Amino acid sequence: MNDALTIMDRPRTANSTGFDAIIIGAGISGIFMLYRLRELGMTARVFETGSDVGGTWYWNRYPGARFDSESWTYGYSFSKELMQEWDWKEHFSPQPDTLEYLNHVADKFDLRRDMQFHSTVTAAHWDDTANQWIVTLESGEQARSRFLCTAVGILSAHTMPAIPGAESFLGPAYHPARWPHTPVDFSGKRVGIIGTGATAIQAIPEIAKQAKQLTVFQRRPNWAAPLHNSKISKDEMLAIKARYDEIYAHCASTPMWFIHQADPRKTLDVPPDEREAFWERLYAEPGFGIWLGNFRDIGVNEAANAAISEFIARKIRQRVKNPQVAEKLIPKDHGFGSRRVPLESGYFEAFNRDNVLLVDTLHDEPIERITSRGILTSKQEHECDILIYATGFDGVTGAFDRIDIRGANGVRLKDAWAESPRTYLGMLAEGFPNMLMVLGPHTARGNIPQAIEHSVDFQAGILSFMQEHGYTCVETRSEHVSEWTETVIKAAEKLLSSKVDSWQTGVNRNVKGRSVRRVLGYNGHGVYFRQKTDEVAKGGYQEFAFR
Ligand SMILES: Cc1cc2nc3c(=O)[nH]c(=O)nc-3n(C[C@H](O)[C@H](O)[C@H](O)COP(=O)(O)OP(=O)(O)OC[C@H]3O[C@@H](n4cnc5c(N)ncnc54)[C@H](O)[C@@H]3O)c2cc1C
């Protein structure tokens, strides 16, 4: 059957009391949530800040932007027809191709007619009496709905550098997550980039090829390993299509829903030369194998982690010609893999170029301010024609915090989560009836589209259950929220990543109040998470309260 036709004629306009559901965000989450809601015969409206679909892949148009999930594990799997008709061009798809894919999905299922762009949601208040959400847009426009579906993204609330003087810079300045829709021409330009996180690691080699001078302002280096991207030939794509069921079933069996599975051995049980050969092989392979397919204890055992960190450090020393620059690029404050590992294509070699300068702003030259002409450090003014603020995102809870969300009794979500989010499975938050969260805090993430599909399907199951039983309101039960919160915190306890500042532990020095580590995701095994959600569904969702 043609998947597109089965949902074409569902009701789509609000009735006199509002929509059945309002979805915030038109990225991968919002697109799929809308699709499922239509299948359930519900009226829905998506509000999106951007001018079109795509979320991450709509906004992040900087040079070098691509994902480090294998493309053929990143697409939606809900429609076999869609899987079979789409050809991924590269093993790790660049941003333009991914955006094209998401546009194709929106067109194929005729989803845009329920989407309203240029529409930022500023507030969402639960009306206890009407059992409805009242949603307010930046324009002042309001809409009501029975359900509020947050599909706001874990990396969508971009943050600017907390450095004085940004407004005085006379040249163009860009944040990678608000990149212009037409290419930026760097030729003959002196470019300054602040930050050396995942985005900068992708952008620097590309910008260095064009710019007259690229000055990289680094506060703390990040570990990175080679991506080894390549084109997908027609035959290869055909072979992938023939194996899709197997590939997705395999991903569902791994801890983070990638193709990679940890090696069952412990690092220090393996003789050094064998260990070295294993790491050499992983380092030469495409994708996250060096991180997720490594010995099983590199993320929990300090000595094992020190050994792999030393291996990667050696690689950096081999690839960067100037030993002093190499040392500056080697992280000393966290071990390999204790932050999400950015995968790179020529990042370290970029520092061998005559037109690239690394400025260590932590030890050598702290930034004092941004001036009209560039960046003033404790030592000198670095003149720049273009500035790039690669300063990342207020991860996981940032996009929620930017909306005035109030639940039962007018409680603000931001206040309720000030110390720690309290959710059940990261799907519903305590005290916020009928608010379904895709990628809410404390949910399982990993290979994100797979997490999104799982989460949306679970939530569609709740909605279908409610339709069947005539319920109009769903809430969490406190004892189950406590149990889940404890599970999440326990799963994070033994991980080295929990002892490191990163967006995943909620630390962002550019955001006021974001200096204390929090557990923001479920870091247990993906298979356990699937089992848990399946049990809840099979048991008739008794962990939730319905009326
Ligand atoms: C550069 C980059 C590379 C990445 N690479 C990978 C990868 O390799 N593998 C992987 O699994 N994940 C990757 N991710 C994570 C990526 O965000 C997810 O894979 C996925 O795109 C998330 O989809 P989403 O729909 O949940 O969120 P998003 O794509 O972030 O979409 C959320 C949307 O909500 C909108 N929104 C938010 N707040 C409001 C509001 N108040 N009002 C209206 N609209 C609002 C935003 O404008 C945005 O369009 C990457 C992220 C970035 C930034």
Ligand as a Chemical Component Dictionary entry (heavy atoms), coordinates in Angstrom:
data_LIG
# 
_chem_comp.id                   LIG 
_chem_comp.type                 NON-POLYMER 
_chem_comp.pdbx_formal_charge   0 
_chem_comp.three_letter_code    LIG 
# 
loop_
_chem_comp_atom.comp_id 
_chem_comp_atom.atom_id 
_chem_comp_atom.alt_atom_id 
_chem_comp_atom.type_symbol 
_chem_comp_atom.charge 
_chem_comp_atom.model_Cartn_x 
_chem_comp_atom.model_Cartn_y 
_chem_comp_atom.model_Cartn_z 
_chem_comp_atom.pdbx_ordinal 
LIG C1  C1  C 0 25.526 19.816 14.138 1  
LIG C2  C2  C 0 24.781 18.664 14.708 2  
LIG C3  C3  C 0 25.104 17.367 14.335 3  
LIG C4  C4  C 0 24.391 16.301 14.839 4  
LIG N1  N1  N 0 24.733 15.027 14.471 5  
LIG C5  C5  C 0 24.035 13.981 14.951 6  
LIG C6  C6  C 0 24.355 12.633 14.580 7  
LIG O1  O1  O 0 25.301 12.388 13.867 8  
LIG N2  N2  N 0 23.604 11.640 15.081 9  
LIG C7  C7  C 0 22.561 11.867 15.923 10 
LIG O2  O2  O 0 21.911 10.921 16.333 11 
LIG N3  N3  N 0 22.229 13.127 16.277 12 
LIG C8  C8  C 0 22.936 14.174 15.822 13 
LIG N4  N4  N 0 22.612 15.445 16.213 14 
LIG C9  C9  C 0 21.473 15.665 17.105 15 
LIG C10 C10 C 0 20.232 16.117 16.290 16 
LIG O3  O3  O 0 19.760 17.244 16.922 17 
LIG C11 C11 C 0 19.215 14.998 16.231 18 
LIG O4  O4  O 0 19.767 13.916 15.514 19 
LIG C12 C12 C 0 17.879 15.360 15.562 20 
LIG O5  O5  O 0 18.037 16.183 14.463 21 
LIG C13 C13 C 0 16.935 15.950 16.573 22 
LIG O6  O6  O 0 15.685 16.182 15.978 23 
LIG P1  P1  P 0 14.548 16.932 16.815 24 
LIG O7  O7  O 0 13.408 17.101 15.914 25 
LIG O8  O8  O 0 14.306 16.225 18.096 26 
LIG O9  O9  O 0 15.188 18.324 17.238 27 
LIG P2  P2  P 0 15.670 19.515 16.304 28 
LIG O10 O10 O 0 16.154 19.014 15.024 29 
LIG O11 O11 O 0 16.577 20.329 17.137 30 
LIG O12 O12 O 0 14.342 20.322 16.014 31 
LIG C14 C14 C 0 13.689 21.065 17.000 32 
LIG C15 C15 C 0 12.931 22.183 16.327 33 
LIG O13 O13 O 0 12.124 22.815 17.318 34 
LIG C16 C16 C 0 12.092 24.183 17.032 35 
LIG N5  N5  N 0 11.764 24.888 18.267 36 
LIG C17 C17 C 0 12.398 24.820 19.468 37 
LIG N6  N6  N 0 11.802 25.625 20.345 38 
LIG C18 C18 C 0 10.766 26.212 19.697 39 
LIG C19 C19 C 0 9.777  27.149 20.088 40 
LIG N7  N7  N 0 9.736  27.650 21.332 41 
LIG N8  N8  N 0 8.852  27.527 19.186 42 
LIG C20 C20 C 0 8.866  27.016 17.919 43 
LIG N9  N9  N 0 9.796  26.145 17.485 44 
LIG C21 C21 C 0 10.727 25.745 18.384 45 
LIG C22 C22 C 0 13.489 24.506 16.551 46 
LIG O14 O14 O 0 13.504 25.669 15.764 47 
LIG C23 C23 C 0 13.834 23.256 15.750 48 
LIG O15 O15 O 0 13.555 23.446 14.394 49 
LIG C24 C24 C 0 23.328 16.535 15.755 50 
LIG C25 C25 C 0 23.042 17.837 16.153 51 
LIG C26 C26 C 0 23.756 18.892 15.659 52 
LIG C27 C27 C 0 23.415 20.277 16.123 53 
# 
loop_
_chem_comp_bond.comp_id 
_chem_comp_bond.atom_id_1 
_chem_comp_bond.atom_id_2 
_chem_comp_bond.value_order 
_chem_comp_bond.pdbx_ordinal 
LIG C1  C2  SING 1  
LIG C2  C3  SING 2  
LIG C2  C26 DOUB 3  
LIG C3  C4  DOUB 4  
LIG C4  N1  SING 5  
LIG C4  C24 SING 6  
LIG N1  C5  DOUB 7  
LIG C5  C6  SING 8  
LIG C5  C8  SING 9  
LIG C6  O1  DOUB 10 
LIG C6  N2  SING 11 
LIG N2  C7  SING 12 
LIG C7  O2  DOUB 13 
LIG C7  N3  SING 14 
LIG N3  C8  DOUB 15 
LIG C8  N4  SING 16 
LIG N4  C9  SING 17 
LIG N4  C24 SING 18 
LIG C9  C10 SING 19 
LIG C10 O3  SING 20 
LIG C10 C11 SING 21 
LIG C11 O4  SING 22 
LIG C11 C12 SING 23 
LIG C12 O5  SING 24 
LIG C12 C13 SING 25 
LIG C13 O6  SING 26 
LIG O6  P1  SING 27 
LIG P1  O7  DOUB 28 
LIG P1  O8  SING 29 
LIG P1  O9  SING 30 
LIG O9  P2  SING 31 
LIG P2  O10 DOUB 32 
LIG P2  O11 SING 33 
LIG P2  O12 SING 34 
LIG O12 C14 SING 35 
LIG C14 C15 SING 36 
LIG C15 O13 SING 37 
LIG C15 C23 SING 38 
LIG O13 C16 SING 39 
LIG C16 N5  SING 40 
LIG C16 C22 SING 41 
LIG N5  C17 SING 42 
LIG N5  C21 SING 43 
LIG C17 N6  DOUB 44 
LIG N6  C18 SING 45 
LIG C18 C19 SING 46 
LIG C18 C21 DOUB 47 
LIG C19 N7  SING 48 
LIG C19 N8  DOUB 49 
LIG N8  C20 SING 50 
LIG C20 N9  DOUB 51 
LIG N9  C21 SING 52 
LIG C22 O14 SING 53 
LIG C22 C23 SING 54 
LIG C23 O15 SING 55 
LIG C24 C25 DOUB 56 
LIG C25 C26 SING 57 
LIG C26 C27 SING 58 
# 
